[in-house]
Amino acid sequence: MRDYSLLSDTLESDASNIAGVLAALPNDQKVEIEASISAYAKNLPEGDIQKIWTEKVGRFGTDAMLYCQEQWKPGYVTEIDARSMSDGTLRFIAILTALLTRPEGSQLVIEEIDNGLHPSRAELLVRMLREIGEKRKIDILITTHNPALLDALGPEIVPFVVVAHRDTETGESKLTLLEDVQNFSKLFASASLGKLTTSGAIERSLSRS
């Protein structure tokens, strides 16, 4: 994501070509999507991001770079490119780009969605997923190990949570609906989903079932 990328209509699975995808969009759509990315990025707890955008570069304009305008104190604005952005900011922009450039009504799968993101971004990330997912009718499937994100998702997510674990007898990986975990109702009444995950209570219940 830090490098120049070729213009493209398709986002790579690792989002390494976000600059190329955004820069290749029709101008009106590009302006709209970059404005949405900038609006969400302004809520990040690092620096004061004013604007995120891409530009075509090179003699033939076949490559693109991602840029960011920041205001660290009143009256002092600086511009940087992706090579100077934090891993968390780039990851956040990549998720937004995927959500905003996928066809409406499609499905998006993001593995370890909060990888590289600070726990303080959990609530913003969840709000972003819900708002854009509902607006664009995108079915979003994510994986996570982050208790902060699980808590940010709230109790309404419980019916849709699947726990990945190993069978204690065969060692095989298994998927179990959270609501099917033994004594889950009792466990959930005593602590949040994030705290249950941190304490290992869910794993212990699965090992006894």
Buried (B, 14 or more C-beta within 10 A) or exposed (E): BBEBBEBBEEBBEEBBBBBBBBBBBEEEEBEEBBEBBBEBBEEBEBBBBBBBBBBBBEEEEBBBBBBBBBBEEEEEEEEEBBEEBEEBBBBBBBBBBBBBBBEEEEEBEBEEBBBBBBBEBBBBBBEBBEEBBEEBEBEBEBEBEBBBBBBBBEEEEBEEBEBEBEEEEEEEEEEBEBEEBBEBEEBBEEEBBBBBBBBEBBBBBBEEE
